[in-house]
Amino acid sequence: MKKTKNTESKLKVIPLGGLEQIGMNMTAFEYEDTIIVVDCGMAFPEDDMLGVDLVIPDISYLEENEKKVKGFFITHGHEDHIGAIPYVLRKIHAPIYATKLTMGIIDHKLEEHNMLKTVRKKVVNYGTNINAGPFRIEFIRTNHSIQDAAALAIYTPVGTIVHTGDFKVDYTPVYGDPIDLQRFSAIGQKGVLALMCDSTNAERPGFTASEKTVGKTIDSIFSEHQDSRIIIATFASNVDRVQQIINSACKFNRKVVVEGRSMVNIMSTATELGYITIPENTLIETDQLKNFPDERTCIITTGSQGESMAALSRMANGTHRKIQIQPNDTIVFSSHPIPGNEKSVGRVINELCHKGANVIFQDVHVSGHACQEDIKLIYSLVKPKYAIPVHGEYKHLQAQSNIAKQLGYDSDHRIIMSSGDILEFDSDQNAKITGKVHTGAVMVDGLGVGDVGNIVLRDRQRLAEDGIIIVVMTLAAENGLLLAGPDIVSRGFVYVKDAEDLMEEAHNVLIDLMDRLQDQHVSDWTRIKNEVKGTLSDFVWKETQRRPMILPVIEEV
C-alpha cells in the first residue's frame, strides 16, 4: 500500500554553519521526527581569537533534538567539512556515512580522540542509497581537490534536494573518474525541488581548469631547477597534487621527504587505501636528507597557508629542528591563500626570500571549486525549482544568486540563507523562511571546548593590548588592617626599570587609598578590591592613556 504524504508536515532546511563564512559547514534537514545532518566542519580562528585552536558550530539545536538525529552524511574529507566530528559526536550519538577515503581520514581523527570504537560508521560507494526515516540519501560522484568527494541527492516526502558539496567539473582527474554528470541529469529529469550549490568560485568567470594541468607546471619547475633542492608546500589533503609531485620527482630522479604531521597522516591513509602510488625507494626520512645532494631531493610539506606552527613556517623562521633553508633552495607554493590568510602567507614568503631562496607562488595551483560556467552546467542539468547558494561568504552566495538570475530564476526562487535560518517547504513545494534556531561559534582551546567565550576573549584582548597589573596586599583577619603591601607587579604594561617613578607614584596612590579605607573602617574584601581597581585604573589612564587589566590579590593573616 502506498504511503500517503502528511500534508501538515513540512521539510525544514537549517544551516547550522558554513554560510557567510569559509568553514564550519553543517546543515540539518528535518522532517517530522527525523533529522539528517550534512557535513560537520570546523573553521580556523580569526586574528582576534587569541589562543584559540579551532572553531566549531554551536549544535544546541541538535542537542535539543538528539533523538531525531539519524545520521551525519559527509561530502568529503576537508577540515571545513569533517573537523568538528570528534567534538560533535561526543554529544550526538548518530552514525556517520562517507566514501572510502573520507572515512579513512575521519577514522584517523577519531583515533586521535580515542573515539574510533564508540562511533558507528558506514563506508558508502557512489550510487549507494541510505534510508533514514522518510529520507533517502544518494551519494553522487564529483571532483574536488581531494579524492572521493560526493554530492548528495536527498529524497524527501516534499521533493528532492541536491547538495553539491564542494565540487568542480574535471573531465581528466588525476585519480578516478570524472564527475557523474549523467546522474545529475537523470535526477534533474525527474524533478528537483532545490539545488544547494557550492559558491566559493561563483565570482570567477569561465571553467575551472583540470588538476592535471598542474602536473605539467610541476614538471616544468623540476626541469628548470635541476641544480637546487625543491620544497613544495601544498594542502595535506590534496592527494592528487601530492601524487603529481611524486611523479615529477621520480621522473627527475629525486628522493622525496614528506614533512608536516597532517601531510604524513593523510599520505599514510591514502597509500593504505590505494589512492596514491609511491614507487619503491622514493620516500626517505628527513634524517636521510644529508645522505643525498640537494639537487637529488624534494620536500613536500605543509604550511602553504602560512600557519605559524606548520613545517614550512618553522623552516622560514629557522625553528625547524631538521631542515634549514639554504640560498639555493627553490620553494613552491602550490596553493592560493584562503581568504584571510594572505598576510600570513606573505610573511612566510618574505622570510624565505630573506634567506635567499627562490620562491615560486604563481600558476602552480588550480582551484577545487566550480567557476561560473561549471555552476551553470549543474543548474542546466539539475533544473531545480529553487536556487539555494551554499559554502561561502555573503559575496560568494550573492554571486551565485546572480548566476541563477541570469538563468531565469526570479527573486522568489533564489534564496540566500544565513546560518540558523529555518527554510520550510510545504507539501505544495512552496518555500519560506519561518524563523531562526540558535547558532554560533564554539571555540576550542587545548582540551577545553566552549569554555572560551566572548568575555575570555575580551580579557585576552586587553592583556594583549595593555597588559596586566597585579596588586598584592596582606590584611589582618580580625580588623582588616594593612600588614604588608600593596606590592605592584606588572606584565605587558610598562618596562618597570624604565618606569620606576610611575610605579612609585602608583604605590603611593594605593597607600593613600588604603589609609582612607581604614579610616572609614572598610573591611569588605569586595569593596576594597573594587576601590583598588577603580583608583589605580583612573591613575594609570591619566598618566599613560592605557587601560591594563588590574587584578587585586588580598591575603588574610
PABA-275071 format. One record per residue (C-alpha): residue in three letters; x, y, z. Coordinates in steps of 0.5 Angstrom, whole numbers, plus 500, padded with zeros to 3 digits. Example, Ala and Ser with C-alpha at 12.3 -4.5 7.8 and 13.67 -1.06 7.14 Angstrom:
// PABA-275071
ala525491516
ser527498514
// end
This chain:
// PABA-275071
met500500500
lys503507498
lys504511504
thr501518504
lys504524505
asn502528511
thr500535508
glu501538515
ser509536515
lys514541513
leu521540511
lys526544514
val533546512
ile537549517
pro544551516
leu548551523
gly554554520
gly558555513
leu554561511
glu557568510
gln564565512
ile569560510
gly569554514
met564551520
asn560547514
met554544517
thr547543515
ala541540518
phe535537514
glu529536519
tyr522532517
glu517530523
asp521526528
thr528525523
ile534530523
ile540528518
val546533518
val550534512
asp558535514
cys561537521
gly566542519
met571547523
ala574554522
phe580557523
pro580562529
glu580570527
asp586574529
asp582577535
met581570538
leu587570542
gly590563544
val584559540
asp586553536
leu580552532
val572554532
ile566549531
pro559550530
asp554551536
ile550545536
ser545547541
tyr539545536
leu542538535
glu543537543
glu536539544
asn533534539
glu538529539
lys533523539
lys531526532
val538526529
lys539519525
gly546521522
phe552525519
phe553525512
ile560527510
thr561530503
his569530503
gly575530508
his577537508
glu577540515
asp572545514
his567539513
ile570534518
gly574538523
ala568538528
ile566531528
pro570529534
tyr567534539
val560534536
leu560526536
arg561526544
lys555529545
ile550527539
his551519538
ala549518531
pro552514525
ile557517520
tyr556516513
ala562517508
thr566515502
lys572511503
leu578516503
thr574521507
met572515512
gly580514513
ile581521515
ile575521519
asp578515523
his585518524
lys581524527
leu577519532
glu583515533
glu587521536
his581523540
asn580515543
met573515540
leu574510534
lys571504537
thr565508540
val563512534
arg558508529
lys561509521
lys559506515
val563507508
val559508502
asn560508495
tyr558512489
gly550511488
thr549508495
asn543510498
ile542510505
asn535511508
ala534515515
gly527515517
pro523519511
phe529521508
arg533517502
ile540520501
glu544518495
phe552519494
ile554522487
arg561522484
thr564529484
asn571532483
his575537488
ser582538491
ile581532495
gln579525492
asp573521494
ala568528494
ala561527493
ala555531492
leu548528496
ala541527493
ile537528499
tyr530525497
thr525527502
pro517527502
val517534499
gly522533494
thr529532492
ile534537494
val541536491
his547539495
thr553539491
gly558539497
asp565543495
phe566541487
lys569542481
val568539474
asp574536472
tyr574531466
thr581529467
pro582528474
val589525476
tyr585519480
gly579516479
asp573518474
pro570525472
ile564528476
asp558524474
leu554529470
gln549524467
arg547522474
phe546530476
ser542530469
ala538524471
ile536526478
gly534533474
gln529530469
lys525527475
gly524534478
val529537484
leu526542489
ala532546491
leu540546489
met545547494
cys551549490
asp558551492
ser559558492
thr566559493
asn568561486
ala562564484
glu565571482
arg570567478
pro568567470
gly570561466
phe571554467
thr576551473
ala582548470
ser583541471
glu588538476
lys592535471
thr595542468
val598543475
gly602537474
lys605540467
thr607546471
ile611542477
asp614538471
ser617545468
ile619547475
phe623541476
ser626541469
glu628549470
his631548477
gln635541477
asp641544481
ser637546487
arg633543493
ile626543491
ile621545497
ile614545495
ala608547500
thr601545499
phe595543502
ala596536506
ser589533504
asn590535496
val593527495
asp592528487
arg597534488
val602530492
gln602525487
gln604529481
ile609532485
ile612525487
asn611523479
ser615529478
ala621528483
cys621520480
lys622523473
phe628527475
asn631522480
arg630526486
lys628523493
val622525497
val621527504
val614529507
glu614534513
gly608536517
arg604532521
ser598533518
met601531511
val604525514
asn598522517
ile594524510
met599521506
ser599514510
thr592514510
ala591515502
thr597510501
glu594505505
leu587505502
gly590505495
tyr589513493
ile596514492
thr602510489
ile609511491
pro615508487
glu619504492
asn626507495
thr622514493
leu621516500
ile626518505
glu626520512
thr628527514
asp635525517
gln637522511
leu637528507
lys644529509
asn646523505
phe644526498
pro646532495
asp641538495
glu639537487
arg637530488
thr632531494
cys625534494
ile621536500
ile613536500
thr611540506
thr605543510
gly605551511
ser602553504
gln597558508
gly603561513
glu600557519
ser605559525
met606552527
ala607549520
ala613546518
leu615551512
ser613557517
arg618554522
met623553516
ala622560514
asn624563521
gly629558523
thr626554528
his625547525
arg630542528
lys632538522
ile631543516
gln635549515
ile633554509
gln639555504
pro640560499
asn640556493
asp633553495
thr627553490
ile621554494
val614553491
phe607555494
ser602550491
ser596553493
his592560494
pro592563500
ile585562503
pro581569505
gly584572511
asn591568510
glu594573505
lys598577511
ser601570514
val603567507
gly606574505
arg610574512
val613567510
ile615569503
asn618575506
glu622571511
leu624565505
cys626571501
his631574506
lys634567507
gly636568499
ala631562497
asn628563490
val620563492
ile615561486
phe608562488
gln604563481
asp601558477
val602552481
his595551483
val588550480
ser582551485
gly578545487
his571549486
ala567551481
cys567557477
gln561561474
glu561556467
asp561550471
ile556552476
lys551554470
leu552547468
ile550544474
tyr544548474
ser542546467
leu543539469
val539539475
lys534544473
pro532546481
lys526550483
tyr530554488
ala537556488
ile540556495
pro547558495
val552555500
his559555502
gly562562502
glu562569505
tyr556573503
lys559576497
his560569494
leu553567496
gln550573492
ala555572486
gln552565485
ser545568486
asn546573480
ile548567476
ala542564478
lys538570476
gln542570469
leu539563468
gly532566469
tyr531565477
asp526570480
ser527573487
asp522568490
his526562487
arg533565489
ile534564497
ile540567500
met540564507
ser544566514
ser547561519
gly541559524
asp535561519
ile529555518
leu527555511
glu521551511
phe518547504
asp511545505
ser507540501
asp506544495
gln513546495
asn513553497
ala519556501
lys519561506
ile524562512
thr520562518
gly525563524
lys531562527
val535557531
his541559536
thr547558532
gly554561533
ala562559534
val564555540
met572556541
val576550542
asp583552546
gly587546548
leu583541551
gly577546553
val571546549
gly567552549
asp570555556
val573561552
gly567566551
asn567573549
ile569575556
val575571556
leu577573549
arg576581551
asp580579557
arg586576553
gln585582548
arg586587554
leu592583556
ala595583549
glu594591548
asp595594555
gly598588560
ile596587567
ile598590574
ile597585580
val597589587
val598584593
met597586600
thr596583606
leu591585611
ala590583619
ala584578620
glu581581626
asn581588624
gly583589617
leu589593618
leu594593612
leu600589615
ala604589608
gly604592601
pro601594597
asp606591592
ile605592585
val607587579
ser606589572
arg607585566
gly606587559
phe604594561
val611598562
tyr618596563
val619597570
lys626599570
asp625605566
ala618607570
glu620607577
asp618614578
leu611612575
met611605579
glu613609586
glu607614585
ala602609584
his604605590
asn603612594
val596613591
leu595606593
ile598607600
asp593614601
leu587610599
met588604604
asp589610609
arg583613607
leu579606607
gln582604614
asp580611617
gln573609614
his573602618
val572599611
ser574591612
asp569588606
trp574585601
thr570586595
arg569593596
ile577594598
lys578590591
asn574595587
glu577601590
val584599589
lys581597581
gly578604580
thr583608584
leu589605580
ser586605573
asp584612574
phe591614576
val594610570
trp590612565
lys591620567
glu599618567
thr599613561
gln593613557
arg592606558
arg588601561
pro591595563
met588589567
ile588591574
leu588584579
pro588586586
val590580591
ile589580598
glu592575603
glu589575610
val593573616
// end
